[in-house]
Amino acid sequence: MADCRETLRELDRYLDDEVATEALAPVVAHLDGCTDCQQAFEFHAELKRVIRSSARGDELPDGLVQRLEACFGADDATTDGGTDGPVAG
């Protein structure tokens, strides 16, 4: 079973449905039994909903995606229609 530290570390990925299948059961089991982690989960879920609804309809500034890709090293992304590297901006 996951402990609080492991569960909180996986919380954002869990909320985004990005937790690996084999890691999902321990996180869910811990959330079912830990009031503190349940509260953290509810807070993060509501925060994501508020941000999502507040940002709906906002346009991204020019070049933002390219700058983010550069910052986070989008080496594995195929952002230019199928080549193996980031798009030059």
C-alpha positions as CSV (number, residue, x, y, z in Angstrom):
1,M,0.0,0.0,0.0
2,A,1.2,3.5,-0.8
3,D,2.0,5.9,2.1
4,C,1.2,9.6,2.3
5,R,4.4,10.7,0.7
6,E,4.0,8.3,-2.3
7,T,0.3,9.2,-2.7
8,L,0.9,13.0,-2.6
9,R,3.8,12.6,-5.1
10,E,1.4,10.8,-7.5
11,L,-1.6,13.1,-6.9
12,D,-1.3,15.4,-9.9
13,R,-0.7,12.4,-12.2
14,Y,-3.7,10.6,-10.7
15,L,-5.9,13.7,-11.3
16,D,-4.7,13.8,-14.9
17,D,-5.3,10.0,-15.4
18,E,-1.5,9.5,-15.9
19,V,-0.8,7.0,-13.2
20,A,0.5,3.7,-14.5
21,T,-2.1,0.9,-14.1
22,E,0.1,-1.1,-11.7
23,A,0.5,2.0,-9.5
24,L,-3.2,3.0,-9.5
25,A,-4.5,0.4,-6.9
26,P,-2.2,1.4,-4.1
27,V,-2.9,5.1,-4.6
28,V,-6.7,4.6,-4.7
29,A,-6.5,2.3,-1.6
30,H,-4.5,4.9,0.3
31,L,-6.9,7.7,-0.7
32,D,-9.9,5.6,0.5
33,G,-8.3,5.2,3.9
34,C,-6.5,8.5,4.6
35,T,-8.4,11.6,5.5
36,D,-5.4,13.9,5.1
37,C,-4.7,12.6,1.6
38,Q,-8.4,12.7,0.7
39,Q,-8.4,16.4,1.7
40,A,-5.3,17.1,-0.4
41,F,-6.9,15.3,-3.3
42,E,-10.1,17.3,-3.1
43,F,-8.2,20.6,-2.8
44,H,-6.0,19.8,-5.9
45,A,-9.0,18.5,-7.9
46,E,-11.0,21.7,-7.1
47,L,-7.9,23.9,-7.9
48,K,-7.6,22.2,-11.3
49,R,-11.3,22.8,-12.0
50,V,-11.0,26.4,-11.1
51,I,-7.9,27.0,-13.2
52,R,-9.4,25.1,-16.1
53,S,-12.7,27.1,-16.0
54,S,-10.9,30.4,-15.5
55,A,-8.5,29.8,-18.4
56,R,-11.2,28.6,-20.8
57,G,-11.2,30.7,-23.9
58,D,-7.9,32.4,-23.2
59,E,-5.5,32.4,-26.1
60,L,-1.9,31.3,-25.6
61,P,0.7,34.0,-26.2
62,D,2.7,33.7,-29.4
63,G,5.6,31.2,-29.0
64,L,4.6,29.9,-25.6
65,V,4.4,26.3,-26.6
66,Q,7.8,26.5,-28.2
67,R,9.3,28.1,-25.1
68,L,7.8,25.4,-22.9
69,E,9.1,22.7,-25.1
70,A,12.5,24.2,-25.0
71,C,12.4,24.5,-21.2
72,F,11.2,21.0,-20.6
73,G,13.3,19.4,-23.4
74,A,10.6,18.1,-25.7
75,D,13.1,15.6,-27.1
76,D,10.5,12.9,-27.4
77,A,7.7,15.1,-28.8
78,T,6.9,15.1,-32.4
79,T,5.7,18.7,-32.6
80,D,6.5,19.4,-36.2
81,G,4.4,16.7,-37.9
82,G,6.6,13.7,-37.5
83,T,10.3,14.5,-37.2
84,D,12.2,13.4,-34.2
85,G,13.0,16.7,-32.6
86,P,11.4,19.9,-31.4
87,V,10.3,22.6,-33.9
88,A,12.7,25.4,-34.2
89,G,11.1,28.7,-33.3
